[in-house]
Each structure stands twice: as structure tokens, then as C-alpha cells.
Amino acid sequence: YNQEKKMTYTIQNNILKITVASKGAELQRIEDVETGQQYMWNAGPEWPKYSPILFPIVGSLKNDTYWFEGKQYQLPRHGFARDMEFELFEQTHNALVFVIRSNETTLSKYPFDFELYVGYMLNANGLDVTYKVHNSGNKAMYFSVGGHPAFKAPLFEGDQYEDYVLEFDQKETAGRWLLDNGLLQTGTEPLLDNTNELPLNKDLFFTDAIVLKHLNSSKVRFLSRKNDKGFEFDFTGFPYLGIWAAKNADFVCIEPWCGIADSVESNQQLIDKEGINELDAGEAFERSWHFHLIK
């Protein structure tokens, strides 16, 4: 435990202080420097994680299996990056960059050479989190990547879970894609009807995550109705969004995804997978999400 505990890195500016673990390059804390307010879930027993990185798949594969070039491979839900020890690639006063590279173990499950860089940068507007996938092989690679940060709910003392709302930057009419044992079912059930507000309620997550596709919005605000404080989360460039909490737990995950779980009807061919990204040899793919305080 002590050894793992040591492998954390902290940076701060005059607005935010963050802590990131080398294991999984996992963001563990976001703190308001001025007030000491914590914004992230504390990895409690209901879900002992903070902010896993999802790569090279997002969500579950049908039977945890996919096919590529006639060969069968297996990957667990959300892939393997979250369980790997990342190397600190770069550290400055306001930024941390971590990297993992393909190796014999990853190649046995996922037959592509890659480098995955995860960057955390503090600036005057908040925190930028960047995923950069570099194809270091000599053939096209197919992958998904995404985030899974868990935020405290309620954030502020005296608030209840139901005092919070997710407020999108555009009005949405969007159904919720339902999951069956982690796989997308064929239809949606109503969720947002020409509104930009989703009031939080623990019942929302009793069946599993809320999965949204191709929203009009690129930002969502997480706000206490009591004081209009909270944060804004910018997921520009991520076509899918998951919203999730463990049953009866005091957090909510806002998950920006470039990729999505298999559907129950999936043919399990990696190149046909919904939301899969193709990246040519030598090329790089980069996406960032952004967090900033609303005070």
C-alpha cells in the first residue's frame, strides 16, 4: 500500500491543486486552492476508483471478445490501461504527462503497437485532461479511448444529492441507450425532452449508466440548485457521453467517450465496432476534456 501511495504526483496553481497516481495515470483529487473544497469522489467502498482511463475499448465487448484479421482476442470491460503502471513522461510546475507503450502482454490481447499519453495541465481556466494515442506500428490501428472521472455529489456541506442538476449548454431531445449486462440494447427510453436539465436522482442509475450519443451540447454544468456553485465539464470532440453512479453512492461520473460498448447485436469484428477510431501508422489522435470551477 505504501509503495502505491508514494507513486502519486501533485501540481497546483493559484486556482486548483490536483493529484494523479502513476497506476492507470488516474486523477485522484481536484481541490479548490482557495477554499480547500474537494471535487472528486474519494474511491469509497461502493466504487473503489476515482477516474479510470478507458483504452483500447470503452465499455464491454460481447462475451469480452473481438475478432481482428481472423483471430479472436479477449479484453475486459474498458480495456487494460487503467490497470497498467504509467511512466511519468514529463512534469512541469503546471503539467503532468504520463505514458504507456505496447508490450508483449498488451500485444497478446490487442495486436497493435501504440503509445498512450495522458496529460494533465492546469491553467487560469481550470484543468485540461488530454488523451493522445500514437500509432507506433506499421499498420492501421483500431481503438477507443475515454474518461471516467467521478465527482462528489453532494459537493457542498448541507446539500442533498437531489439538490444537484446537470445542465447542458444546449437543449436536448435525447433518449437513454439501455444496457443489458454491459451491452447496448437496440432501443432507447426517453430521458431528455427539449430540455437542457437533468436533475440528479439516485434512481437514475439503478439499472446502469445513462448512455447518450451525439448530443448537440459540448459542455455540461454540474450545479447545486441551492447556491448555483459547482463546475463546468467541456467534452468537445467526444461523440458519446456516459453518466453513471454506483447504487446509492454519493458521486456521479461524467464520462467523455470516443467509443462505446458493443451492442447485443454486435458481430464482434473490431473494424465494424460502433464508434471505433482508425489511426494510420505513425499518426496520432488527440482529445481533451476540460474542468473549471463555477463559484
C-alpha positions as CSV (number, residue, x, y, z in Angstrom):
1,Y,0.0,0.0,0.0
2,N,2.7,2.5,1.0
3,Q,4.6,1.8,-2.2
4,E,1.5,2.6,-4.3
5,K,0.7,5.6,-2.2
6,K,4.1,7.1,-3.0
7,M,3.6,6.9,-6.7
8,T,1.4,10.0,-6.8
9,Y,2.2,13.4,-8.2
10,T,0.7,16.7,-7.2
11,I,0.7,20.0,-9.0
12,Q,-1.1,23.3,-8.3
13,N,-1.6,26.8,-9.4
14,N,-3.4,29.6,-7.6
15,I,-6.8,28.0,-8.5
16,L,-6.6,24.2,-8.5
17,K,-4.5,21.5,-6.9
18,I,-4.6,18.0,-8.4
19,T,-3.1,14.7,-7.5
20,V,-2.5,11.9,-10.1
21,A,-1.4,8.3,-9.5
22,S,1.1,6.6,-11.8
23,K,-1.0,3.5,-11.7
24,G,-3.5,4.0,-14.5
25,A,-2.4,7.7,-14.8
26,E,-5.5,8.1,-12.6
27,L,-6.6,11.6,-11.4
28,Q,-7.4,11.2,-7.7
29,R,-8.0,14.7,-6.4
30,I,-9.2,18.1,-7.6
31,E,-9.1,20.7,-4.9
32,D,-10.0,24.4,-4.9
33,V,-6.8,26.0,-3.6
34,E,-8.7,29.0,-2.1
35,T,-11.3,27.0,-0.1
36,G,-9.9,23.5,0.2
37,Q,-13.1,22.2,-1.3
38,Q,-12.7,18.7,-2.9
39,Y,-14.4,17.9,-6.1
40,M,-13.6,14.2,-6.7
41,W,-15.1,11.1,-5.2
42,N,-12.9,9.5,-2.6
43,A,-12.9,6.0,-4.1
44,G,-15.1,4.7,-1.2
45,P,-16.3,1.1,-0.9
46,E,-19.3,1.5,-3.2
47,W,-16.8,2.0,-6.1
48,P,-13.1,2.0,-5.1
49,K,-11.9,4.1,-8.1
50,Y,-11.5,7.8,-8.9
51,S,-11.1,8.3,-12.6
52,P,-10.1,5.3,-14.7
53,I,-8.8,5.7,-18.3
54,L,-10.7,3.6,-20.8
55,F,-8.4,2.2,-23.5
56,P,-8.3,0.5,-26.0
57,I,-12.0,-0.1,-25.7
58,V,-14.8,1.8,-23.9
59,G,-17.4,-0.4,-22.1
60,S,-17.9,-4.1,-22.6
61,L,-17.3,-6.3,-25.6
62,K,-19.9,-9.0,-26.4
63,N,-18.6,-12.0,-24.5
64,D,-15.4,-9.9,-23.7
65,T,-14.3,-11.0,-27.2
66,Y,-13.5,-9.4,-30.5
67,W,-12.1,-10.6,-33.8
68,F,-9.4,-8.9,-35.9
69,E,-7.9,-10.4,-39.1
70,G,-9.5,-13.7,-38.4
71,K,-8.1,-14.0,-34.9
72,Q,-10.0,-14.0,-31.7
73,Y,-8.9,-11.8,-28.8
74,Q,-10.3,-11.0,-25.3
75,L,-10.4,-7.8,-23.4
76,P,-12.1,-6.9,-20.1
77,R,-14.6,-4.1,-19.8
78,H,-12.9,-0.7,-20.5
79,G,-9.6,-2.4,-21.6
80,F,-6.3,-2.6,-19.8
81,A,-4.8,0.9,-19.5
82,R,-6.5,1.6,-16.1
83,D,-4.6,-1.3,-14.6
84,M,-1.2,-0.5,-16.0
85,E,1.6,1.3,-14.4
86,F,2.3,4.5,-16.4
87,E,5.7,6.1,-16.7
88,L,6.0,9.8,-15.8
89,F,6.9,11.3,-19.2
90,E,7.1,15.0,-18.3
91,Q,6.5,17.2,-15.2
92,T,6.4,21.0,-15.1
93,H,5.1,23.4,-12.5
94,N,1.6,23.2,-14.1
95,A,1.5,19.9,-16.1
96,L,2.0,16.2,-15.8
97,V,2.2,13.8,-18.7
98,F,2.2,10.0,-18.4
99,V,2.8,7.3,-21.0
100,I,2.3,3.6,-21.5
101,R,3.6,1.7,-24.6
102,S,2.5,-1.6,-26.1
103,N,4.5,-4.6,-24.8
104,E,4.3,-8.4,-25.1
105,T,1.4,-8.6,-22.6
106,T,-0.7,-6.0,-24.4
107,L,0.1,-7.4,-27.8
108,S,-1.3,-10.8,-26.8
109,K,-4.7,-9.1,-26.1
110,Y,-4.6,-6.2,-28.6
111,P,-2.3,-6.7,-31.7
112,F,-1.3,-3.1,-32.2
113,D,1.8,-1.1,-31.3
114,F,0.9,2.1,-29.6
115,E,1.9,4.8,-27.2
116,L,-0.9,6.3,-25.0
117,Y,0.0,9.7,-23.4
118,V,-2.3,11.1,-20.7
119,G,-1.7,14.8,-19.9
120,Y,-3.0,17.0,-17.1
121,M,-2.5,20.7,-17.4
122,L,-3.6,23.5,-15.0
123,N,-4.3,26.9,-16.4
124,A,-6.2,30.0,-15.5
125,N,-9.4,28.5,-16.7
126,G,-9.1,25.2,-14.9
127,L,-7.8,21.7,-15.8
128,D,-7.3,20.2,-19.2
129,V,-7.1,16.4,-19.5
130,T,-5.7,15.1,-22.8
131,Y,-5.5,11.6,-24.2
132,K,-3.1,11.2,-27.1
133,V,-2.9,7.9,-28.9
134,H,0.2,7.4,-31.2
135,N,0.2,4.5,-33.6
136,S,3.9,3.4,-33.3
137,G,3.3,0.3,-35.6
138,N,3.3,-0.2,-39.3
139,K,-0.4,-0.8,-39.9
140,A,-3.6,0.9,-39.1
141,M,-4.8,0.5,-35.6
142,Y,-8.4,0.5,-34.2
143,F,-9.1,1.8,-30.8
144,S,-11.5,3.6,-28.4
145,V,-10.5,6.0,-25.6
146,G,-12.4,7.7,-22.9
147,G,-12.6,9.1,-19.4
148,H,-14.5,8.0,-16.3
149,P,-14.0,10.8,-13.6
150,A,-16.2,10.5,-10.5
151,F,-17.2,13.7,-8.8
152,K,-18.6,14.1,-5.3
153,A,-22.3,14.5,-5.0
154,P,-23.3,16.4,-3.0
155,L,-20.3,18.7,-3.3
156,F,-21.1,21.2,-0.5
157,E,-22.0,20.6,3.1
158,G,-25.7,20.8,3.8
159,D,-26.7,19.8,0.3
160,Q,-28.5,16.6,-0.7
161,Y,-27.9,14.6,-3.8
162,E,-31.2,15.7,-5.2
163,D,-30.2,19.3,-4.9
164,Y,-27.9,18.9,-8.0
165,V,-28.6,19.2,-11.7
166,L,-26.7,18.5,-14.8
167,E,-27.2,21.5,-17.1
168,F,-26.3,21.1,-20.8
169,D,-25.2,24.0,-22.9
170,Q,-27.9,23.2,-25.5
171,K,-31.5,22.0,-25.3
172,E,-31.5,18.2,-25.9
173,T,-34.1,15.7,-27.0
174,A,-32.3,12.5,-26.4
175,G,-33.1,9.0,-25.4
176,R,-31.1,7.0,-23.0
177,W,-29.5,3.9,-24.5
178,L,-30.1,1.0,-22.2
179,L,-27.5,-1.6,-21.2
180,D,-28.1,-5.3,-20.7
181,N,-25.1,-6.9,-18.9
182,G,-22.9,-4.0,-20.2
183,L,-24.1,-4.3,-23.8
184,L,-26.2,-1.7,-25.6
185,Q,-29.8,-2.8,-26.3
186,T,-31.4,-1.9,-29.6
187,G,-33.5,1.0,-28.5
188,T,-33.7,4.0,-26.1
189,E,-36.0,5.1,-23.4
190,P,-37.0,8.7,-23.0
191,L,-34.7,10.9,-20.9
192,L,-34.4,14.5,-22.2
193,D,-37.3,16.1,-24.0
194,N,-36.4,19.5,-25.4
195,T,-34.6,20.5,-22.2
196,N,-31.1,21.2,-21.1
197,E,-31.6,20.0,-17.5
198,L,-31.2,16.6,-16.0
199,P,-32.0,16.7,-12.3
200,L,-29.9,14.2,-10.3
201,N,-31.6,11.3,-8.5
202,K,-30.1,8.1,-7.4
203,D,-32.8,6.1,-9.1
204,L,-31.4,7.2,-12.4
205,F,-28.5,4.7,-12.1
206,F,-30.3,1.7,-10.7
207,T,-30.2,-0.2,-14.0
208,D,-26.7,1.0,-15.1
209,A,-25.1,4.0,-16.7
210,I,-27.0,6.6,-18.8
211,V,-25.5,6.4,-22.3
212,L,-26.0,9.3,-24.6
213,K,-25.0,9.5,-28.3
214,H,-24.2,12.5,-30.5
215,L,-25.6,15.3,-28.3
216,N,-25.9,18.9,-29.5
217,S,-24.1,20.0,-26.4
218,S,-20.4,20.0,-25.9
219,K,-20.5,21.2,-22.3
220,V,-22.4,20.3,-19.1
221,R,-22.5,22.1,-15.8
222,F,-22.8,20.2,-12.5
223,L,-24.6,22.6,-10.2
224,S,-26.1,22.8,-6.7
225,R,-29.6,24.4,-7.1
226,K,-29.1,25.8,-3.6
227,N,-26.2,28.1,-4.5
228,D,-25.6,27.7,-8.2
229,K,-22.0,26.6,-7.5
230,G,-20.2,23.6,-9.0
231,F,-18.2,23.1,-12.1
232,E,-18.4,23.0,-15.9
233,F,-17.2,20.0,-17.9
234,D,-16.4,20.5,-21.6
235,F,-16.4,17.3,-23.6
236,T,-16.0,18.8,-27.1
237,G,-14.8,16.2,-29.6
238,F,-16.2,13.2,-27.7
239,P,-19.3,11.8,-29.6
240,Y,-20.6,9.7,-26.7
241,L,-21.3,10.6,-23.0
242,G,-21.9,8.3,-20.1
243,I,-23.3,9.4,-16.8
244,W,-23.1,6.9,-14.0
245,A,-23.0,6.2,-10.3
246,A,-22.9,3.1,-8.2
247,K,-26.1,2.2,-6.5
248,N,-26.9,4.7,-3.7
249,A,-23.3,6.1,-3.8
250,D,-22.6,9.8,-3.3
251,F,-20.9,10.6,-6.6
252,V,-21.6,11.0,-10.3
253,C,-19.3,10.1,-13.2
254,I,-19.3,12.3,-16.2
255,E,-17.7,10.1,-18.9
256,P,-16.5,11.5,-22.3
257,W,-16.1,8.7,-24.7
258,C,-14.5,8.2,-28.2
259,G,-16.0,4.8,-28.4
260,I,-18.9,2.8,-26.9
261,A,-19.9,-0.6,-25.6
262,D,-20.8,-3.4,-28.1
263,S,-24.5,-3.8,-28.8
264,V,-26.2,-7.0,-28.2
265,E,-26.3,-7.5,-32.0
266,S,-22.5,-6.8,-32.5
267,N,-20.7,-9.1,-35.0
268,Q,-17.6,-8.7,-32.8
269,Q,-15.4,-7.6,-35.7
270,L,-13.2,-4.8,-34.3
271,I,-13.2,-2.8,-37.6
272,D,-17.0,-2.8,-37.6
273,K,-17.4,-1.8,-34.0
274,E,-19.6,1.3,-33.4
275,G,-17.5,4.3,-32.5
276,I,-14.2,2.7,-33.3
277,N,-11.4,5.0,-34.4
278,E,-9.0,4.1,-37.1
279,L,-5.5,5.5,-36.9
280,D,-2.9,5.1,-39.7
281,A,0.7,4.0,-39.0
282,G,2.8,6.9,-37.5
283,E,-0.2,9.1,-36.9
284,A,-1.6,10.5,-33.6
285,F,-5.1,11.1,-32.3
286,E,-5.8,13.6,-29.5
287,R,-8.8,14.6,-27.5
288,S,-9.1,16.7,-24.4
289,W,-11.8,17.4,-21.8
290,H,-11.8,20.4,-19.6
291,F,-12.9,21.1,-16.0
292,H,-13.4,24.5,-14.4
293,L,-15.0,25.8,-11.2
294,I,-18.2,27.8,-11.1
295,K,-18.1,29.8,-7.9
